[in-house]
Amino acid sequence: MAKRLIPHEADGPIRIDPQDKPVFVCACGLSQNFPFCDGAHKACKSEEDGKVYVYDAERKSVVEVREEG
């Protein structure tokens, strides 16, 4: 299985208000509906500072945690 390292620092979406209803763009890199937010950033809330998280190819499961640096 291929592994994918998704570099990101954001833990929530970017809100865009160009029309009547706001649009949320993924900023964490985990959305299955990229570039739009699908709520996958909720997984980022348990990530610890100073660590790098490697997600599987589907961006659903952490397969490795590394020390940053």
CNS distance restraints for C-alpha pairs under 8 A (distance, minus, plus):
assign (resid   1 and name CA) (resid  57 and name CA) 7.70 0.50 0.50
assign (resid   2 and name CA) (resid  56 and name CA) 7.07 0.50 0.50
assign (resid   2 and name CA) (resid  57 and name CA) 6.03 0.50 0.50
assign (resid   3 and name CA) (resid  54 and name CA) 7.24 0.50 0.50
assign (resid   3 and name CA) (resid  55 and name CA) 6.65 0.50 0.50
assign (resid   3 and name CA) (resid  56 and name CA) 5.02 0.50 0.50
assign (resid   3 and name CA) (resid  57 and name CA) 5.50 0.50 0.50
assign (resid   3 and name CA) (resid  63 and name CA) 7.85 0.50 0.50
assign (resid   4 and name CA) (resid  54 and name CA) 6.27 0.50 0.50
assign (resid   4 and name CA) (resid  55 and name CA) 5.74 0.50 0.50
assign (resid   4 and name CA) (resid  56 and name CA) 5.70 0.50 0.50
assign (resid   4 and name CA) (resid  57 and name CA) 5.44 0.50 0.50
assign (resid   4 and name CA) (resid  59 and name CA) 7.71 0.50 0.50
assign (resid   5 and name CA) (resid  53 and name CA) 7.25 0.50 0.50
assign (resid   5 and name CA) (resid  54 and name CA) 4.76 0.50 0.50
assign (resid   5 and name CA) (resid  55 and name CA) 6.09 0.50 0.50
assign (resid   6 and name CA) (resid  29 and name CA) 6.33 0.50 0.50
assign (resid   6 and name CA) (resid  30 and name CA) 7.84 0.50 0.50
assign (resid   6 and name CA) (resid  53 and name CA) 7.84 0.50 0.50
assign (resid   6 and name CA) (resid  54 and name CA) 6.75 0.50 0.50
assign (resid   6 and name CA) (resid  55 and name CA) 7.01 0.50 0.50
assign (resid   7 and name CA) (resid  29 and name CA) 7.62 0.50 0.50
assign (resid   8 and name CA) (resid  27 and name CA) 7.40 0.50 0.50
assign (resid   8 and name CA) (resid  28 and name CA) 5.51 0.50 0.50
assign (resid   8 and name CA) (resid  29 and name CA) 6.66 0.50 0.50
assign (resid   9 and name CA) (resid  28 and name CA) 6.84 0.50 0.50
assign (resid  10 and name CA) (resid  27 and name CA) 5.71 0.50 0.50
assign (resid  10 and name CA) (resid  28 and name CA) 5.18 0.50 0.50
assign (resid  11 and name CA) (resid  27 and name CA) 7.16 0.50 0.50
assign (resid  11 and name CA) (resid  28 and name CA) 5.61 0.50 0.50
assign (resid  11 and name CA) (resid  41 and name CA) 5.60 0.50 0.50
assign (resid  11 and name CA) (resid  42 and name CA) 7.50 0.50 0.50
assign (resid  11 and name CA) (resid  44 and name CA) 5.58 0.50 0.50
assign (resid  11 and name CA) (resid  45 and name CA) 6.80 0.50 0.50
assign (resid  12 and name CA) (resid  26 and name CA) 7.28 0.50 0.50
assign (resid  12 and name CA) (resid  27 and name CA) 6.23 0.50 0.50
assign (resid  12 and name CA) (resid  28 and name CA) 6.36 0.50 0.50
assign (resid  12 and name CA) (resid  41 and name CA) 5.52 0.50 0.50
assign (resid  12 and name CA) (resid  42 and name CA) 7.67 0.50 0.50
assign (resid  13 and name CA) (resid  24 and name CA) 5.75 0.50 0.50
assign (resid  13 and name CA) (resid  25 and name CA) 5.48 0.50 0.50
assign (resid  13 and name CA) (resid  26 and name CA) 4.79 0.50 0.50
assign (resid  13 and name CA) (resid  27 and name CA) 5.06 0.50 0.50
assign (resid  13 and name CA) (resid  28 and name CA) 7.06 0.50 0.50
assign (resid  13 and name CA) (resid  37 and name CA) 6.09 0.50 0.50
assign (resid  13 and name CA) (resid  41 and name CA) 7.51 0.50 0.50
assign (resid  14 and name CA) (resid  24 and name CA) 5.44 0.50 0.50
assign (resid  14 and name CA) (resid  25 and name CA) 5.04 0.50 0.50
assign (resid  14 and name CA) (resid  26 and name CA) 6.37 0.50 0.50
assign (resid  14 and name CA) (resid  27 and name CA) 6.16 0.50 0.50
assign (resid  15 and name CA) (resid  22 and name CA) 6.63 0.50 0.50
assign (resid  15 and name CA) (resid  23 and name CA) 5.88 0.50 0.50
assign (resid  15 and name CA) (resid  24 and name CA) 4.56 0.50 0.50
assign (resid  15 and name CA) (resid  25 and name CA) 6.42 0.50 0.50
assign (resid  16 and name CA) (resid  22 and name CA) 5.70 0.50 0.50
assign (resid  16 and name CA) (resid  23 and name CA) 5.06 0.50 0.50
assign (resid  16 and name CA) (resid  24 and name CA) 6.04 0.50 0.50
assign (resid  16 and name CA) (resid  25 and name CA) 7.45 0.50 0.50
assign (resid  17 and name CA) (resid  21 and name CA) 6.99 0.50 0.50
assign (resid  17 and name CA) (resid  22 and name CA) 4.65 0.50 0.50
assign (resid  17 and name CA) (resid  23 and name CA) 6.34 0.50 0.50
assign (resid  18 and name CA) (resid  22 and name CA) 6.96 0.50 0.50
assign (resid  18 and name CA) (resid  23 and name CA) 7.86 0.50 0.50
assign (resid  23 and name CA) (resid  36 and name CA) 7.82 0.50 0.50
assign (resid  24 and name CA) (resid  36 and name CA) 6.00 0.50 0.50
assign (resid  24 and name CA) (resid  37 and name CA) 5.54 0.50 0.50
assign (resid  25 and name CA) (resid  34 and name CA) 7.76 0.50 0.50
assign (resid  25 and name CA) (resid  35 and name CA) 5.69 0.50 0.50
assign (resid  25 and name CA) (resid  36 and name CA) 4.39 0.50 0.50
assign (resid  25 and name CA) (resid  37 and name CA) 5.10 0.50 0.50
assign (resid  26 and name CA) (resid  30 and name CA) 7.61 0.50 0.50
assign (resid  26 and name CA) (resid  31 and name CA) 6.35 0.50 0.50
assign (resid  26 and name CA) (resid  34 and name CA) 6.46 0.50 0.50
assign (resid  26 and name CA) (resid  35 and name CA) 5.54 0.50 0.50
assign (resid  26 and name CA) (resid  36 and name CA) 5.16 0.50 0.50
assign (resid  26 and name CA) (resid  37 and name CA) 4.33 0.50 0.50
assign (resid  26 and name CA) (resid  38 and name CA) 7.66 0.50 0.50
assign (resid  27 and name CA) (resid  37 and name CA) 7.84 0.50 0.50
assign (resid  28 and name CA) (resid  41 and name CA) 6.02 0.50 0.50
assign (resid  28 and name CA) (resid  44 and name CA) 7.86 0.50 0.50
assign (resid  29 and name CA) (resid  34 and name CA) 7.61 0.50 0.50
assign (resid  30 and name CA) (resid  34 and name CA) 7.89 0.50 0.50
assign (resid  30 and name CA) (resid  40 and name CA) 5.75 0.50 0.50
assign (resid  30 and name CA) (resid  41 and name CA) 6.54 0.50 0.50
assign (resid  30 and name CA) (resid  59 and name CA) 5.39 0.50 0.50
assign (resid  30 and name CA) (resid  60 and name CA) 7.27 0.50 0.50
assign (resid  31 and name CA) (resid  35 and name CA) 7.31 0.50 0.50
assign (resid  31 and name CA) (resid  36 and name CA) 6.99 0.50 0.50
assign (resid  31 and name CA) (resid  37 and name CA) 5.75 0.50 0.50
assign (resid  31 and name CA) (resid  38 and name CA) 5.55 0.50 0.50
assign (resid  31 and name CA) (resid  39 and name CA) 7.12 0.50 0.50
assign (resid  31 and name CA) (resid  40 and name CA) 5.42 0.50 0.50
assign (resid  31 and name CA) (resid  41 and name CA) 7.45 0.50 0.50
assign (resid  31 and name CA) (resid  59 and name CA) 7.60 0.50 0.50
assign (resid  32 and name CA) (resid  38 and name CA) 6.86 0.50 0.50
assign (resid  32 and name CA) (resid  40 and name CA) 7.78 0.50 0.50
assign (resid  32 and name CA) (resid  58 and name CA) 7.80 0.50 0.50
assign (resid  32 and name CA) (resid  59 and name CA) 7.63 0.50 0.50
assign (resid  33 and name CA) (resid  37 and name CA) 6.65 0.50 0.50
assign (resid  33 and name CA) (resid  38 and name CA) 6.24 0.50 0.50
assign (resid  41 and name CA) (resid  45 and name CA) 7.37 0.50 0.50
assign (resid  43 and name CA) (resid  47 and name CA) 7.60 0.50 0.50
assign (resid  47 and name CA) (resid  51 and name CA) 7.66 0.50 0.50
assign (resid  47 and name CA) (resid  53 and name CA) 7.73 0.50 0.50
assign (resid  50 and name CA) (resid  67 and name CA) 6.40 0.50 0.50
assign (resid  50 and name CA) (resid  68 and name CA) 5.19 0.50 0.50
assign (resid  51 and name CA) (resid  65 and name CA) 6.62 0.50 0.50
assign (resid  51 and name CA) (resid  66 and name CA) 5.59 0.50 0.50
assign (resid  51 and name CA) (resid  67 and name CA) 4.66 0.50 0.50
assign (resid  51 and name CA) (resid  68 and name CA) 4.83 0.50 0.50
assign (resid  52 and name CA) (resid  65 and name CA) 5.73 0.50 0.50
assign (resid  52 and name CA) (resid  66 and name CA) 4.98 0.50 0.50
assign (resid  52 and name CA) (resid  67 and name CA) 6.10 0.50 0.50
assign (resid  52 and name CA) (resid  68 and name CA) 5.63 0.50 0.50
assign (resid  53 and name CA) (resid  62 and name CA) 6.42 0.50 0.50
assign (resid  53 and name CA) (resid  63 and name CA) 7.81 0.50 0.50
assign (resid  53 and name CA) (resid  64 and name CA) 6.09 0.50 0.50
assign (resid  53 and name CA) (resid  65 and name CA) 4.75 0.50 0.50
assign (resid  53 and name CA) (resid  66 and name CA) 6.45 0.50 0.50
assign (resid  54 and name CA) (resid  62 and name CA) 5.66 0.50 0.50
assign (resid  54 and name CA) (resid  63 and name CA) 5.76 0.50 0.50
assign (resid  54 and name CA) (resid  64 and name CA) 5.06 0.50 0.50
assign (resid  54 and name CA) (resid  65 and name CA) 6.21 0.50 0.50
assign (resid  54 and name CA) (resid  66 and name CA) 7.91 0.50 0.50
assign (resid  55 and name CA) (resid  59 and name CA) 5.22 0.50 0.50
assign (resid  55 and name CA) (resid  60 and name CA) 6.62 0.50 0.50
assign (resid  55 and name CA) (resid  61 and name CA) 5.44 0.50 0.50
assign (resid  55 and name CA) (resid  62 and name CA) 4.36 0.50 0.50
assign (resid  55 and name CA) (resid  63 and name CA) 5.52 0.50 0.50
assign (resid  55 and name CA) (resid  64 and name CA) 7.14 0.50 0.50
assign (resid  56 and name CA) (resid  60 and name CA) 6.44 0.50 0.50
assign (resid  56 and name CA) (resid  61 and name CA) 5.69 0.50 0.50
assign (resid  56 and name CA) (resid  62 and name CA) 6.36 0.50 0.50
assign (resid  56 and name CA) (resid  63 and name CA) 6.07 0.50 0.50
